[in-house]
């Protein structure tokens, strides 16, 4: 993923607002969590308040019956504090993990819409970081941020009203303390750490990309003796990330120190204030002791709020990266709701296409008749593969038209386009799964017989049967247990299984020897039936089975 332009970043409040908006389906559970949390904190606070009240009564030689009631209330509150805290944490984590699952579904749906135009060339390690660690960071926000904010506000309001029974001045002073600890300090340190949090998340994603590339290129690294150099680069990146983490930890330590000092100052200031009010005759002995204890014991909710700001720097940075991905508009919008289209023919009319400033196709026109095998021949980089992607509508042309069945592909339902086209790419991507399941990508729910028939057409059935578990053999990560030719033939088997009327093949024989190339091309001619096949290749031999060949030269065809 590209680095975020920090000059255009949204504010922390806006990020939190958008993340909170996702809680709507689980609002009743969130309200229950807030209620349980507030009640739990009040139980904890009033444990000390009642203890202070009981101590004052002992000093004033109160009656035993009143003291028994105080001790009974203390026992009940102690038990309820544990029960309420458990209930609050259960609700918060239920919301968090439920929402993380929802967000993951949303992110994968967004990636599907953005693919392939917006994702080609993107930093895969950074995308993985968004999908995994950035979304995981949101657990902190949903489980330990939303309800604590509401709990801190409600608890503080109750305590201000309680302290206000003894003195209005003391209530106003308590309000000032709560605001300073729960809002002032977090906002001050949050503004200082927001930028560093985003930089840390971006650098973390960059390190992920570097490690991913290093693992994929491990054989080449060993072969060319680049291990020391690669390890040095990894150490440099790790040290940089460690330094950034150290800076964030230092900021966190500073905030905790300032928070604790502020609480201490406000607590002693309240004590002196209440002593002064007692001497002035404004409050009695009970009011002085209970009011002071109430203030000192009620900083728990706002302290939890203040401590959130440290983790919140990275959480909000991760949240912004997730939200940016969800909000990113696809370069090519999917089409739905149009009249169903059946394949009859395809054509390109005076097509111009460029990747940003790099012109790929210029005034390109191709006619593809139904039932024919059409070849496009040309050197690497001449625009052959790009032409296939335009037929698949992975991108839209800048000038001209790409037509299927006489309709502009921009006016054809995307689902119809996918049904009528089978696309064999230059590099076949395989999943860490069985051979059968990798072929079945071409037709979800296909039977084993259908999979085997497709493999026979792709001339890979005999090889698969020689594997230890035949079709149930796992191909390894990215298919690394197979050769390039074997992976390519699995890709061709997918196309046969998909059984679409229009087959697009991008260098289908580039990784095959002459014998297997001949077998694949023979299968194509035998299995063409009502199919239309478009083959792109730089090999002259591949063009031997075609009915017509277009020569591609620097984006122009002849």
Wavefront OBJ file of the C-alpha trace (Angstrom):
o trace
v 0.000 0.000 0.000
v 1.289 3.438 -0.772
v 2.340 5.626 2.091
v -0.441 7.784 3.451
v -0.260 11.430 2.561
v -0.136 12.832 6.067
v -1.034 16.314 4.859
v -4.490 15.008 3.928
v -5.073 12.902 7.011
v -8.381 12.969 8.825
v -8.529 13.971 12.472
v -8.565 11.449 15.307
v -12.103 12.512 16.266
v -13.302 11.874 12.717
v -11.623 8.452 12.610
v -13.214 7.515 15.933
v -16.606 8.745 14.716
v -16.424 6.609 11.589
v -15.276 3.557 13.530
v -18.049 4.052 16.089
v -20.526 4.166 13.193
v -19.752 0.504 12.547
v -21.100 -0.376 16.020
v -24.741 0.346 15.039
v -25.697 -3.332 14.525
v -24.420 -4.100 18.045
v -25.642 -0.941 19.800
v -27.774 -2.764 22.450
v -24.737 -4.793 23.556
v -22.625 -1.617 23.661
v -25.201 0.150 25.856
v -25.257 -2.851 28.182
v -21.454 -2.737 28.406
v -21.559 0.963 29.289
v -24.199 0.360 31.978
v -22.286 -2.556 33.518
v -18.984 -0.659 33.384
v -20.437 2.453 35.004
v -22.108 0.425 37.727
v -18.896 -1.532 38.310
v -16.760 1.591 38.676
v -19.313 3.159 41.053
v -19.174 0.018 43.176
v -15.367 0.255 43.302
v -15.440 3.984 44.141
v -18.087 3.675 46.809
v -16.162 0.866 48.479
v -13.652 3.497 49.617
v -16.336 6.125 50.119
v -18.367 3.855 52.408
v -15.188 2.779 54.201
v -14.431 6.447 54.867
v -18.013 7.041 55.946
v -17.777 4.084 58.354
v -14.490 5.408 59.743
v -16.059 8.813 60.421
v -19.008 7.127 62.164
v -16.618 5.138 64.363
v -14.793 8.320 65.310
v -18.139 9.973 66.046
v -19.210 6.885 68.031
v -22.186 6.063 65.818
v -24.609 3.262 66.670
v -23.690 -0.328 65.795
v -26.729 -0.906 63.574
v -25.595 1.825 61.169
v -22.080 0.403 61.024
v -23.434 -3.082 60.285
v -25.358 -1.662 57.316
v -22.158 -0.005 56.043
v -20.158 -3.256 56.292
v -22.972 -5.217 54.595
v -23.020 -2.678 51.757
v -19.228 -2.984 51.433
v -19.485 -6.775 51.077
v -22.230 -6.523 48.442
v -20.328 -3.892 46.439
v -17.116 -5.917 46.531
v -18.891 -8.925 45.018
v -20.871 -6.825 42.508
v -17.700 -5.044 41.353
v -16.240 -8.349 40.138
v -19.476 -9.503 38.492
v -20.122 -6.163 36.771
v -16.540 -5.859 35.536
v -16.699 -9.360 34.052
v -20.007 -8.539 32.323
v -18.592 -5.308 30.882
v -15.462 -7.026 29.543
v -17.515 -9.863 28.071
v -19.797 -7.450 26.210
v -16.902 -5.309 24.965
v -14.927 -8.266 23.645
v -18.038 -9.761 22.067
v -18.527 -6.478 20.194
v -14.844 -6.234 19.301
v -14.430 -9.706 17.802
v -17.817 -9.571 16.071
v -16.920 -6.241 14.481
v -13.432 -7.413 13.494
v -15.062 -10.241 11.532
v -17.450 -7.744 9.885
v -14.577 -5.392 9.025
v -12.526 -8.226 7.535
v -15.452 -9.130 5.281
v -15.761 -5.482 4.263
v -12.030 -5.211 3.548
v -11.975 -8.348 1.399
v -15.044 -7.098 -0.471
v -13.268 -3.768 -1.021
v -10.124 -5.535 -2.274
v -12.218 -7.548 -4.708
v -13.748 -4.347 -6.121
v -10.363 -2.623 -6.360
v -8.750 -5.609 -8.060
v -6.976 -5.732 -10.392
v -6.621 -2.160 -11.663
v -6.092 -0.473 -8.272
v -4.028 -3.277 -6.712
v -1.558 -4.064 -9.496
v 1.851 -2.903 -8.378
v 0.660 -2.171 -4.833
v 2.850 -3.085 -1.891
v 1.571 -6.572 -0.957
v 3.251 -6.585 2.467
v 1.509 -3.345 3.383
v -1.835 -4.728 2.242
v -1.247 -7.815 4.397
v -0.431 -5.489 7.296
v -3.779 -3.695 6.835
v -5.729 -6.952 6.599
v -4.050 -8.516 9.642
v -2.345 -6.283 12.219
v -4.199 -3.021 11.478
v -7.580 -4.715 11.828
v -6.369 -6.514 14.973
v -5.426 -3.139 16.459
v -9.070 -2.106 16.194
v -9.828 -4.669 18.916
v -8.249 -2.167 21.339
v -10.597 0.525 20.096
v -13.796 -1.507 20.227
v -13.057 -3.460 23.425
v -11.169 -0.833 25.427
v -11.966 2.608 24.028
v -15.603 3.253 23.082
v -17.276 2.091 26.282
v -14.499 3.462 28.583
v -15.148 6.948 27.147
v -18.877 6.688 27.894
v -18.186 5.050 31.273
v -15.742 7.811 32.247
v -18.246 10.531 31.329
v -21.185 8.918 33.163
v -19.161 7.961 36.253
v -17.654 11.442 36.493
v -21.112 13.029 36.235
v -22.418 10.824 39.072
v -19.411 11.672 41.242
v -19.709 15.414 40.566
v -23.341 15.264 41.694
v -22.349 13.238 44.756
v -19.530 15.618 45.759
v -21.834 18.560 45.006
v -24.069 17.455 47.894
v -21.287 18.548 50.237
v -19.972 21.587 48.357
v -20.578 23.235 44.989
v -16.987 24.503 44.930
v -15.695 20.977 45.519
v -17.905 19.665 42.670
v -16.525 22.283 40.254
v -12.975 21.438 41.335
v -13.677 17.709 40.766
v -14.989 18.531 37.285
v -11.750 20.382 36.516
v -9.716 17.370 37.663
v -11.712 14.908 35.576
v -11.462 17.094 32.457
v -7.719 17.622 32.899
v -6.923 13.914 33.365
v -9.531 12.419 31.018
v -9.432 14.953 28.167
v -6.662 17.542 28.464
v -3.698 15.205 28.869
v -4.851 12.619 26.246
v -5.512 15.357 23.670
v -2.136 16.992 24.288
v -0.118 13.780 24.020
v -2.389 12.350 21.327
v -1.645 15.250 18.994
v 2.081 14.698 19.541
v 1.907 10.948 18.909
v -0.583 10.720 16.022
v 2.014 11.414 13.347
v 4.485 8.973 14.878
v 1.787 6.305 15.109
v 1.025 6.546 11.383
v 4.741 6.497 10.510
v 5.170 3.381 12.652
v 2.262 1.561 10.955
v 3.591 2.439 7.484
v 7.115 1.343 8.385
v 5.738 -1.876 9.868
v 3.938 -2.589 6.593
v 7.122 -1.814 4.648
v 9.062 -4.318 6.764
v 6.356 -6.919 6.091
v 6.829 -6.376 2.351
v 10.590 -6.708 2.647
v 10.322 -9.982 4.587
v 7.742 -11.348 2.128
v 10.010 -10.537 -0.834
v 13.000 -12.024 0.990
v 11.201 -15.315 1.649
v 9.968 -15.590 -1.930
v 13.434 -14.859 -3.300
v 15.353 -17.007 -0.827
v 16.717 -19.376 -3.489
v 18.065 -16.490 -5.580
v 19.520 -14.815 -2.489
v 21.467 -17.980 -1.659
v 22.484 -18.596 -5.266
v 23.977 -15.129 -5.747
v 25.379 -14.938 -2.201
v 23.324 -11.910 -1.238
v 22.427 -13.255 2.206
v 24.651 -10.895 4.196
v 23.484 -7.879 2.217
v 19.819 -8.844 2.617
v 20.302 -9.522 6.333
v 21.966 -6.134 6.748
v 19.032 -4.425 5.060
v 16.609 -6.293 7.314
v 18.574 -5.301 10.416
v 18.585 -1.678 9.297
v 14.824 -1.703 8.804
v 14.254 -3.529 12.106
v 16.459 -1.046 13.975
v 14.544 1.845 12.434
v 11.239 0.277 13.493
v 12.644 -0.384 16.972
v 13.707 3.244 17.307
v 10.228 4.397 16.316
v 8.706 2.003 18.877
v 11.084 3.345 21.516
v 9.977 6.913 20.760
v 6.333 5.874 21.145
v 7.128 4.087 24.421
v 8.934 7.178 25.690
v 5.900 9.286 24.844
v 3.676 6.773 26.653
v 5.892 6.882 29.746
v 5.802 10.678 29.734
v 2.039 10.678 29.570
v 1.696 8.195 32.427
v 4.010 10.298 34.566
v 2.113 13.498 33.830
v -1.218 11.744 34.460
v -0.118 10.358 37.837
v 1.354 13.702 38.875
v -1.848 15.535 37.905
v -4.001 13.089 39.886
v -1.749 13.498 42.899
v -1.894 17.305 42.711
v -5.683 17.379 42.326
v -6.124 14.890 45.179
v -4.026 16.947 47.605
v -5.631 20.163 46.366
v -9.086 18.692 47.089
v -7.918 17.718 50.592
v -6.756 21.257 51.329
v -9.919 22.696 49.783
v -12.162 20.509 51.960
v -10.095 21.353 55.089
v -10.554 25.033 54.263
v -14.285 24.572 53.768
v -14.492 22.683 57.089
v -12.712 25.478 58.877
v -15.054 27.970 57.213
v -17.988 25.960 58.474
v -19.284 25.213 54.966
v -18.955 21.430 55.340
v -18.973 19.147 58.353
v -16.517 16.411 59.304
v -18.379 13.772 57.265
v -18.480 15.995 54.190
v -14.774 16.786 54.459
v -13.639 13.138 54.716
v -16.188 11.569 52.366
v -15.848 14.330 49.742
v -12.052 14.050 49.704
v -12.107 10.246 49.527
v -14.740 10.380 46.773
v -12.500 12.656 44.693
v -9.330 10.614 45.280
v -11.018 7.289 44.552
v -12.909 8.339 41.433
v -10.019 8.949 39.005
v -10.095 5.310 37.839
v -12.396 5.784 34.789
v -10.631 8.950 33.556
v -7.204 7.394 34.214
v -8.177 4.465 31.989
v -9.205 7.041 29.402
v -5.883 8.867 29.691
v -3.896 5.643 29.297
v -5.791 4.828 26.111
v -4.122 7.688 24.244
v -0.839 5.780 24.053
v -2.216 2.734 22.264
v -4.734 4.954 20.507
v -2.002 6.580 18.421
v -1.296 3.319 16.614
v -4.926 2.183 16.772
v -6.194 5.319 15.040
v -3.370 5.092 12.492
v -4.413 1.510 11.766
v -8.070 2.597 11.706
v -7.312 5.314 9.167
v -5.488 2.853 6.912
v -8.452 0.448 7.091
v -10.998 3.222 6.464
v -8.946 4.584 3.550
v -8.963 1.145 1.949
v -12.731 0.756 2.485
v -13.395 4.207 1.005
v -11.066 3.874 -1.977
v -13.014 4.033 -5.224
v -12.321 1.278 -7.784
v -10.827 2.365 -11.075
v -13.357 0.198 -12.914
v -16.908 0.080 -11.550
v -18.756 -3.236 -11.789
v -21.911 -3.249 -13.923
v -25.190 -4.925 -12.925
v -28.850 -4.720 -13.877
v -28.318 -4.724 -17.642
v -29.907 -7.143 -20.110
v -28.111 -10.507 -20.117
v -25.478 -10.861 -22.822
v -24.513 -14.076 -24.631
v -21.199 -14.286 -26.468
v -21.257 -14.045 -30.269
v -18.089 -12.140 -31.175
v -15.538 -9.667 -29.865
v -13.773 -6.645 -31.303
v -11.600 -3.659 -30.492
v -12.144 -0.432 -32.405
v -9.358 2.162 -32.542
v -8.374 1.554 -28.924
v -5.910 3.799 -27.068
v -4.760 2.842 -23.591
v -2.068 4.091 -21.219
v -0.920 3.275 -17.679
v -0.695 6.791 -16.257
v 1.702 8.499 -18.670
v 2.981 5.326 -20.362
v 1.178 4.769 -23.674
v 0.602 1.040 -24.304
v -1.935 0.752 -27.147
v -2.416 3.209 -30.023
v -5.271 2.982 -32.508
v -5.554 -0.782 -31.975
v -8.329 -2.588 -33.878
v -8.961 -6.349 -33.758
v -11.870 -8.453 -35.009
v -12.511 -11.806 -33.269
v -15.086 -14.014 -35.007
v -17.021 -16.688 -33.201
v -15.606 -20.215 -33.460
v -12.181 -19.054 -34.624
v -8.754 -19.331 -33.027
v -7.187 -15.887 -33.270
v -3.536 -15.233 -32.525
v -1.811 -12.029 -31.412
v 1.926 -12.220 -31.961
v 4.558 -9.738 -30.906
v 7.582 -9.043 -28.771
v 7.427 -8.631 -24.996
v 6.105 -5.219 -23.974
v 4.181 -4.633 -27.203
v 0.782 -4.506 -25.415
v -0.465 -8.052 -26.050
v -1.296 -8.875 -22.410
v -2.839 -5.445 -21.865
v -5.219 -6.097 -24.756
v -6.515 -9.255 -23.044
v -7.052 -7.343 -19.791
v -9.119 -4.770 -21.673
v -11.305 -7.587 -23.051
v -11.723 -8.799 -19.445
v -12.444 -5.165 -18.493
v -9.795 -5.066 -15.825
v -9.250 -1.522 -17.127
v -11.286 0.822 -19.305
v -9.898 2.245 -22.522
v -9.133 5.949 -22.843
v -10.170 6.116 -26.506
v -12.085 3.774 -28.783
v -14.253 0.815 -27.783
v -13.915 -2.790 -26.723
v -17.003 -4.743 -27.773
v -18.413 -8.132 -26.844
v -21.415 -9.328 -28.874
v -21.670 -5.856 -30.387
v -21.922 -4.142 -26.968
v -19.367 -1.946 -25.270
v -17.945 -3.970 -22.365
v -18.707 -0.978 -20.113
v -22.417 -1.702 -20.691
v -22.301 -5.457 -20.069
v -23.056 -6.990 -16.663
v -19.748 -7.849 -15.011
v -21.139 -11.263 -14.011
v -22.017 -11.984 -17.680
v -18.527 -10.975 -18.751
v -16.949 -13.366 -16.229
v -19.241 -16.214 -17.299
v -18.488 -15.892 -21.000
v -14.693 -15.515 -20.643
v -11.953 -17.851 -19.422
v -8.609 -16.170 -18.825
v -5.280 -18.011 -18.629
v -2.605 -15.662 -17.310
v 1.148 -15.787 -17.915
v 1.808 -16.630 -14.261
v -0.653 -19.057 -12.690
v -1.263 -18.297 -9.004
v -1.798 -21.418 -6.951
v -3.122 -21.654 -3.409
v -1.665 -23.749 -0.589
v -4.235 -26.463 -1.176
v -4.724 -29.702 -3.090
v -4.276 -29.977 -6.849
v -7.999 -30.733 -7.218
v -9.061 -27.634 -5.282
v -6.652 -25.467 -7.271
v -8.186 -26.664 -10.547
v -11.697 -26.292 -9.091
v -11.142 -22.530 -8.818
v -12.382 -22.472 -12.435
v -15.756 -23.893 -11.385
v -16.752 -23.869 -7.698
v -18.513 -27.098 -6.746
v -17.125 -29.072 -9.694
v -17.158 -32.846 -9.350
v -13.945 -34.892 -9.259
v -14.836 -36.314 -12.687
v -15.123 -32.815 -14.175
v -11.799 -31.810 -12.621
v -10.079 -34.902 -14.010
v -11.525 -34.336 -17.474
v -10.240 -30.741 -17.477
v -6.805 -31.968 -16.370
v -6.731 -34.488 -19.241
v -7.493 -31.727 -21.732
v -4.642 -29.682 -20.248
v -2.287 -32.665 -20.543
v -1.535 -32.797 -16.818
v -3.689 -35.745 -15.662
v -0.892 -38.329 -15.958
v 1.497 -36.133 -13.993
v -1.089 -35.579 -11.235
v -1.732 -39.321 -10.949
v 2.007 -39.836 -10.390
v 1.958 -37.593 -7.300
v 1.897 -39.219 -3.800
v -1.786 -38.428 -3.198
v -2.774 -37.800 -6.823
v -5.387 -35.041 -6.951
v -5.310 -34.626 -3.154
v -1.602 -33.714 -3.145
v -0.936 -30.225 -1.788
v 0.964 -27.937 -4.160
v 2.721 -25.905 -1.440
v 2.709 -22.162 -0.943
v 2.363 -20.398 -4.319
v 2.699 -23.837 -5.938
v 6.422 -23.977 -5.171
v 6.478 -27.801 -5.329
v 5.573 -27.658 -9.036
v 7.522 -26.476 -12.043
v 6.512 -23.436 -14.055
v 5.099 -25.621 -16.825
v 3.071 -27.717 -14.379
v 1.624 -24.602 -12.784
v 0.750 -23.242 -16.226
v -1.041 -26.445 -17.218
v -3.109 -26.272 -14.004
v -4.090 -22.758 -15.104
v -5.122 -24.120 -18.499
v -7.100 -26.893 -16.774
v -8.985 -24.200 -14.871
v -9.927 -22.586 -18.180
v -11.160 -25.894 -19.600
v -13.182 -26.502 -16.421
v -14.741 -23.038 -16.568
v -16.024 -23.998 -20.028
v -16.652 -20.426 -21.207
v -17.391 -19.724 -24.905
v -14.552 -17.163 -25.163
v -11.086 -18.312 -24.048
v -8.270 -15.804 -23.558
v -4.793 -17.310 -23.264
v -1.790 -15.160 -22.358
v 1.433 -16.957 -23.318
v -0.118 -20.385 -22.550
v 2.950 -22.324 -23.743
v 5.783 -20.049 -22.597
v 6.840 -22.436 -19.802
v 6.320 -25.622 -21.812
v 8.727 -27.644 -23.888
v 7.971 -28.378 -27.544
v 6.323 -31.745 -26.783
v 3.909 -30.368 -24.157
v 3.281 -27.285 -26.272
v 2.167 -29.556 -29.092
v -0.096 -31.542 -26.747
v -1.740 -28.383 -25.378
v -2.265 -26.889 -28.829
v -3.676 -30.186 -30.072
v -6.118 -30.180 -27.125
v -7.151 -26.640 -28.035
v -7.961 -27.557 -31.619
v -9.810 -30.726 -30.585
v -11.806 -29.138 -27.738
v -12.647 -25.858 -29.443
v -16.152 -26.976 -30.531
v -18.259 -23.831 -30.165
v -15.458 -21.925 -28.450
v -13.679 -18.802 -29.620
v -10.013 -18.721 -28.608
v -7.673 -15.750 -28.483
v -4.018 -16.705 -28.008
v -1.323 -14.180 -27.149
v 2.248 -15.375 -27.598
v 5.704 -14.319 -28.699
v 6.313 -17.841 -30.020
v 5.833 -18.340 -33.743
v 5.149 -22.050 -33.185
v 2.121 -21.269 -31.006
v 0.550 -19.375 -33.908
v 0.453 -22.539 -36.067
v -2.988 -23.549 -34.749
v -4.602 -20.152 -35.312
v -7.013 -19.224 -38.097
v -5.754 -15.640 -38.179
v -2.808 -13.763 -36.659
v -2.517 -10.094 -35.694
v 0.995 -8.735 -35.356
v 1.474 -6.337 -32.427
v 4.284 -3.790 -32.597
v 4.625 -1.131 -29.862
v 0.912 -0.929 -29.242
v -0.122 -1.011 -32.885
v -1.514 -4.026 -34.690
v -1.302 -5.094 -38.306
l 1 2 3 4 5 6 7 8 9 10 11 12 13 14 15 16 17 18 19 20 21 22 23 24 25 26 27 28 29 30 31 32 33 34 35 36 37 38 39 40 41 42 43 44 45 46 47 48 49 50 51 52 53 54 55 56 57 58 59 60 61 62 63 64 65 66 67 68 69 70 71 72 73 74 75 76 77 78 79 80 81 82 83 84 85 86 87 88 89 90 91 92 93 94 95 96 97 98 99 100 101 102 103 104 105 106 107 108 109 110 111 112 113 114 115 116 117 118 119 120 121 122 123 124 125 126 127 128 129 130 131 132 133 134 135 136 137 138 139 140 141 142 143 144 145 146 147 148 149 150 151 152 153 154 155 156 157 158 159 160 161 162 163 164 165 166 167 168 169 170 171 172 173 174 175 176 177 178 179 180 181 182 183 184 185 186 187 188 189 190 191 192 193 194 195 196 197 198 199 200 201 202 203 204 205 206 207 208 209 210 211 212 213 214 215 216 217 218 219 220 221 222 223 224 225 226 227 228 229 230 231 232 233 234 235 236 237 238 239 240 241 242 243 244 245 246 247 248 249 250 251 252 253 254 255 256 257 258 259 260 261 262 263 264 265 266 267 268 269 270 271 272 273 274 275 276 277 278 279 280 281 282 283 284 285 286 287 288 289 290 291 292 293 294 295 296 297 298 299 300 301 302 303 304 305 306 307 308 309 310 311 312 313 314 315 316 317 318 319 320 321 322 323 324 325 326 327 328 329 330 331 332 333 334 335 336 337 338 339 340 341 342 343 344 345 346 347 348 349 350 351 352 353 354 355 356 357 358 359 360 361 362 363 364 365 366 367 368 369 370 371 372 373 374 375 376 377 378 379 380 381 382 383 384 385 386 387 388 389 390 391 392 393 394 395 396 397 398 399 400 401 402 403 404 405 406 407 408 409 410 411 412 413 414 415 416 417 418 419 420 421 422 423 424 425 426 427 428 429 430 431 432 433 434 435 436 437 438 439 440 441 442 443 444 445 446 447 448 449 450 451 452 453 454 455 456 457 458 459 460 461 462 463 464 465 466 467 468 469 470 471 472 473 474 475 476 477 478 479 480 481 482 483 484 485 486 487 488 489 490 491 492 493 494 495 496 497 498 499 500 501 502 503 504 505 506 507 508 509 510 511 512 513 514 515 516 517 518 519 520 521 522 523 524 525 526 527 528 529 530 531 532 533 534 535 536 537 538 539 540 541 542 543 544 545 546 547 548 549 550 551 552 553 554 555 556 557 558
